[in-house]
């Protein structure tokens, strides 16, 4: 008879433990959502916070141009650093963010030969391309390049890192290199 009484008690304890565990997980997600989802949130907002490229290349300010995608893990990893740079330099530099998944930016994707993301192009105030970074970059490297934008350099410096999200060619439409199908 005691065995029969223990079984419902164990079921009640198991259910209580499961409910408690689920409550802890949900509470943790709510409390720490900014940490878990900050990069994705930043990427989604980059396009909204962006200066229009047509304006950026004509307003006599240096320009930071980043090609990104919301699905790109390297872009997500770099997003907090890029956001910090934007917060620091937004008064002096145009920050342009172009999502490679948006067909609206196809002409810029072709013009700057974007085959991997993230790709960051830095332009001086006259619109001359000075630096190109492809793949994951250290904040220090980009920061030093921003500081050197006004110095006279004759050619574009390209820095490529192996940690890059490759944009595969779409076999259905040869004119859309940003496709990843």
VEXTORPA-245334 format. One line per 8 residues: their letters; for each residue y, x, z of C-alpha. Coordinates in Angstrom, 3 decimals. Layout:
// residues N
A = Y:X:Z | ... .
This chain:
// residues 181
XXXXXXXX = 0.000:0.000:0.000 | 2.402:2.852:0.677 | 1.709:4.236:-2.801 | 2.959:1.001:-4.365 | 6.213:1.229:-2.393 | 6.912:4.813:-3.478 | 6.722:4.084:-7.202 | 9.729:1.717:-7.349 .
XXXXXXXX = 11.626:4.097:-5.081 | 10.986:6.993:-7.514 | 12.111:4.815:-10.437 | 15.332:3.969:-8.601 | 15.960:7.645:-7.785 | 15.275:8.706:-11.387 | 17.652:6.086:-12.713 | 20.311:7.117:-10.204 .
XXXXXXXX = 19.956:10.778:-11.202 | 20.228:9.940:-14.899 | 23.296:7.742:-14.330 | 24.876:10.456:-12.175 | 24.212:13.111:-14.855 | 25.703:10.931:-17.610 | 28.749:10.237:-15.438 | 29.269:13.990:-14.905 .
XXXXXXXX = 29.017:14.683:-18.647 | 31.473:11.909:-19.537 | 33.902:12.979:-16.804 | 33.698:16.605:-17.980 | 34.430:15.606:-21.573 | 37.418:13.553:-20.496 | 38.822:16.256:-18.225 | 38.180:19.147:-20.599 .
XXXXXXXX = 38.684:17.442:-23.967 | 41.607:19.731:-24.823 | 39.423:22.802:-24.397 | 36.481:21.356:-26.361 | 38.477:19.826:-29.195 | 41.753:21.806:-29.242 | 41.000:23.723:-32.445 | 39.939:20.623:-34.372 .
XXXXXXXX = 43.027:18.772:-33.143 | 45.278:21.668:-34.187 | 43.773:21.817:-37.671 | 44.213:18.091:-38.167 | 47.880:18.411:-37.208 | 48.642:21.522:-39.273 | 49.265:19.478:-42.406 | 51.611:17.136:-40.555 .
XXXXXXXX = 53.547:20.032:-39.002 | 53.851:21.873:-42.289 | 56.982:22.586:-44.251 | 56.621:21.393:-47.840 | 55.833:24.455:-49.999 | 58.466:23.544:-52.600 | 61.130:23.641:-49.877 | 59.700:26.730:-48.178 .
XXXXXXXX = 59.962:28.902:-51.276 | 63.605:27.943:-51.866 | 65.261:27.991:-48.428 | 65.721:31.782:-48.085 | 63.398:32.153:-45.106 | 60.135:34.123:-44.960 | 57.056:31.942:-45.401 | 53.674:31.885:-43.694 .
XXXXXXXX = 51.267:30.022:-46.017 | 47.769:29.216:-44.773 | 44.970:27.624:-46.765 | 42.477:25.958:-44.424 | 39.949:23.145:-44.069 | 39.133:21.004:-41.061 | 35.405:21.797:-41.416 | 35.975:25.584:-41.496 .
XXXXXXXX = 34.647:27.203:-38.299 | 36.694:30.387:-38.810 | 39.824:28.249:-39.310 | 39.052:26.420:-36.058 | 38.623:29.720:-34.251 | 41.968:31.034:-35.524 | 43.879:27.750:-35.036 | 45.116:28.394:-31.455 .
XXXXXXXX = 46.432:31.858:-32.433 | 48.129:30.509:-35.557 | 49.629:27.673:-33.519 | 51.015:30.186:-31.021 | 52.582:32.188:-33.862 | 54.090:29.011:-35.290 | 55.550:28.070:-31.914 | 57.074:31.528:-31.547 .
XXXXXXXX = 58.467:32.014:-35.065 | 59.079:28.499:-36.424 | 62.877:28.858:-36.270 | 62.845:32.012:-38.403 | 59.847:31.473:-40.679 | 58.551:28.557:-42.751 | 55.014:27.601:-41.752 | 53.122:25.961:-44.594 .
XXXXXXXX = 49.559:24.707:-44.096 | 47.631:23.502:-47.137 | 44.264:21.819:-46.702 | 41.975:22.919:-49.547 | 40.298:19.503:-49.457 | 43.527:17.812:-50.569 | 43.703:17.715:-54.396 | 47.500:17.606:-54.076 .
XXXXXXXX = 47.444:21.370:-53.400 | 45.217:22.316:-56.353 | 48.016:24.145:-58.189 | 48.693:26.363:-55.148 | 44.968:27.001:-54.672 | 44.729:28.229:-58.281 | 48.032:30.107:-58.169 | 47.022:32.139:-55.112 .
XXXXXXXX = 43.348:32.484:-56.150 | 41.910:30.904:-53.010 | 38.139:31.443:-52.953 | 37.599:31.760:-49.215 | 39.293:30.371:-46.155 | 41.217:30.835:-44.064 | 43.608:32.589:-46.384 | 47.058:33.486:-45.097 .
XXXXXXXX = 49.795:34.630:-47.471 | 53.057:36.030:-46.104 | 56.186:35.959:-48.273 | 59.579:37.549:-47.731 | 62.734:35.413:-47.798 | 62.995:35.839:-51.589 | 59.534:34.358:-52.071 | 57.797:37.649:-52.881 .
XXXXXXXX = 54.188:37.835:-51.725 | 53.906:40.706:-49.229 | 50.601:40.255:-47.389 | 47.366:38.351:-47.969 | 44.761:37.900:-45.249 | 41.379:36.430:-46.079 | 38.945:35.501:-43.327 | 39.180:35.929:-39.595 .
XXXXXXXX = 42.109:38.080:-38.506 | 43.351:39.344:-35.201 | 46.642:37.847:-34.046 | 48.025:41.374:-33.636 | 47.455:42.143:-37.341 | 49.292:39.023:-38.494 | 52.051:39.545:-35.942 | 52.651:43.127:-37.173 .
XXXXXXXX = 52.796:41.895:-40.759 | 55.317:39.212:-39.832 | 57.456:41.925:-38.218 | 57.218:43.992:-41.423 | 58.176:41.152:-43.788 | 61.755:42.315:-44.124 | 60.865:45.930:-44.818 | 60.872:47.012:-48.426 .
XXXXXXXX = 57.306:47.075:-49.669 | 56.509:47.256:-53.343 | 53.089:45.643:-53.502 | 51.037:42.979:-51.859 | 48.737:44.255:-49.126 | 45.410:42.414:-48.944 | 43.270:42.352:-45.808 | 39.819:40.832:-46.138 .
XXXXXXXX = 37.437:40.171:-43.259 | 33.759:39.334:-43.740 | 34.077:36.293:-41.471 | 35.226:33.778:-44.056 | 34.228:30.300:-45.148 | 33.393:30.489:-48.827 | 34.608:27.761:-51.111 | 31.805:27.079:-53.568 .
XXXXXXXX = 32.468:26.093:-57.149 | 31.882:22.421:-57.898 | 29.505:22.177:-60.861 | 30.765:18.692:-61.706 | 34.390:19.706:-62.070 | 35.131:23.282:-63.102 | 38.863:22.849:-62.426 | 38.539:22.263:-58.677 .
XXXXX = 37.552:25.612:-57.104 | 38.160:24.364:-53.571 | 35.108:22.102:-53.734 | 32.266:23.017:-51.425 | 29.542:20.751:-52.862 .
